[in-house]
């Protein structure tokens, strides 16, 4: 019986630390300064392009997609700017269109070198 008394306080402290850590990570989230974010339907794919104002240190981007605008999944990871576009902090990728989908929602997730996560606004595109 004495073992249960000792385990409970440790478990409560551990869960409290996890809760505090989760809140502090969310509190650091901020909006990245995307100056251009475009979606273009091109045949059976969506071309996704964006640019930043170069004020944030870039580690990498994840492009996330959703069918309902709420539940997003990563469809691409972009590690650096487009080398063909000079004097521009421009990024891009493509996503294959699902034949059953009528619309898709996209957002860009920026992860900096400290692990801080920022999100762009959400954009919708008609696929039919």
Secondary structure, DSSP 8 states (H G I E B T S, - for coil): -HHHHHHHHHHHHHHHHHHHHHHHHHHT-EE--EEEEEEEEETTEEEEEEEE-S-S---EEEEEEESSSSS-EEEEEE-S--TTSTT--EEEEEEE--TT-SEEEEEEEEE-TT--EEE---EEEE--
